[in-house]
Amino acid sequence: MDPTTPPHWDATEAGDIILGPGVPIDHRTLARRGYVHRVKFVSEGNQRVMMLGTELPYVGTDWDFELADCTVDEHGRLITPVVTCFEATRAAKVQAPVPQPRTERTEGPVQIGALTRLIYHAVHKQ
């Protein structure tokens, strides 16, 4: 939550790191992790309300979901609707068939046969 203390991104015991709204994350780290959660507090009348968001590379932070729509997986990771969509998209890309280059069959034997006939006729006509 403190922008002056950067998180240790590669700590194995860290799990999901939740950042405050002003805590920077460099683009490479965000791209490698895929997403990062953020938390902020907003005033609603005389109350402070906690909002949870998920930041994606090249997209920004989506704050538009309810805490009730979130779950925790068997590893203790927070799963927001944004993470669910992100992981489904990533899984679809992995499962998508890789286009294979079109193999064009050359007419090798026919061309060689035609060339052989031309050579044969040329040699025997002389």
C-alpha positions in Angstrom: 0.0 0.0 0.0 3.0 2.3 0.5 4.4 3.7 -2.8 7.8 4.3 -1.1 8.3 0.5 -0.3 8.2 -1.5 -3.5 6.9 -5.1 -3.2 9.2 -8.1 -3.6 7.6 -9.5 -6.7 9.6 -12.7 -6.8 9.1 -13.8 -3.2 7.6 -17.3 -3.2 5.7 -16.7 0.0 4.2 -13.4 -1.4 1.2 -14.9 -3.1 -1.1 -12.2 -4.6 0.2 -8.8 -3.9 -2.5 -6.1 -3.6 -1.3 -2.6 -4.4 -2.7 0.8 -3.4 -3.9 3.1 -6.2 -0.6 5.1 -6.3 1.9 2.2 -6.1 3.7 1.9 -9.4 4.3 -1.3 -11.2 6.7 -1.5 -14.1 5.3 -2.7 -17.4 7.5 -5.8 -17.6 6.5 -7.0 -14.2 2.8 -6.5 -14.9 3.1 -8.3 -18.3 5.0 -11.2 -16.6 2.4 -11.5 -13.8 -0.6 -11.0 -16.2 -2.5 -8.9 -13.7 -2.2 -7.2 -10.3 -5.0 -6.3 -7.8 -5.4 -2.9 -6.4 -7.4 -1.4 -3.5 -8.5 2.1 -2.8 -10.9 3.8 -0.5 -13.5 6.4 -1.7 -15.9 8.6 0.2 -19.6 8.0 0.0 -21.3 10.5 2.1 -19.7 10.3 5.6 -18.3 6.8 5.0 -15.2 5.4 3.4 -15.8 2.5 1.1 -13.2 0.0 0.0 -13.0 -0.7 -3.8 -11.1 -3.5 -5.3 -9.7 -3.4 -8.8 -7.6 -5.6 -11.1 -5.0 -4.0 -13.5 -4.2 -5.7 -16.8 -1.3 -4.8 -19.1 -2.3 -2.3 -21.8 -5.8 -2.0 -20.3 -5.5 -0.3 -16.9 -7.4 -1.0 -13.7 -11.0 -2.2 -13.8 -12.8 -1.1 -10.6 -16.3 -2.0 -12.0 -17.2 -5.1 -10.0 -18.6 -6.0 -6.6 -16.6 -7.8 -3.9 -19.5 -10.3 -3.8 -18.5 -11.3 -7.3 -15.0 -12.3 -6.2 -13.8 -15.8 -5.0 -10.7 -17.3 -3.5 -9.3 -20.4 -5.1 -7.7 -23.4 -3.5 -4.3 -21.7 -3.4 -5.7 -18.7 -1.5 -5.5 -16.5 -4.6 -8.1 -13.8 -5.0 -10.1 -14.3 -8.2 -12.0 -11.3 -9.5 -14.3 -11.3 -12.6 -11.4 -9.6 -14.5 -9.1 -12.5 -13.6 -11.7 -15.0 -14.6 -12.0 -13.4 -18.1 -8.2 -13.0 -18.3 -7.5 -16.6 -17.6 -10.3 -17.8 -20.0 -8.8 -15.7 -22.7 -5.3 -17.0 -22.0 -6.6 -20.6 -22.0 -8.4 -20.1 -25.3 -5.1 -18.8 -26.9 -3.3 -21.9 -25.6 -6.0 -24.3 -27.0 -6.4 -22.5 -30.3 -4.9 -24.5 -33.1 -1.7 -23.1 -34.5 -2.2 -22.5 -38.3 0.1 -24.7 -40.2 1.8 -23.5 -43.4 0.0 -24.6 -46.5 2.0 -27.3 -48.2 2.1 -26.9 -51.9 2.7 -30.1 -53.7 5.2 -29.6 -56.5 4.7 -31.4 -59.7 8.3 -32.7 -59.5 7.8 -36.2 -61.1 5.8 -34.7 -64.0 8.3 -32.0 -64.7 11.2 -34.4 -64.5 9.3 -36.8 -66.8 8.6 -34.1 -69.3 12.3 -32.9 -69.2 13.5 -36.5 -69.7 11.2 -37.0 -72.7 12.5 -33.7 -74.2 16.1 -34.8 -73.7 15.3 -38.3 -75.1 13.7 -36.8 -78.3 16.4 -34.2 -78.7 19.2 -36.8 -78.5 17.5 -39.4 -80.8 16.5 -36.9 -83.5 20.1 -35.9 -84.2 
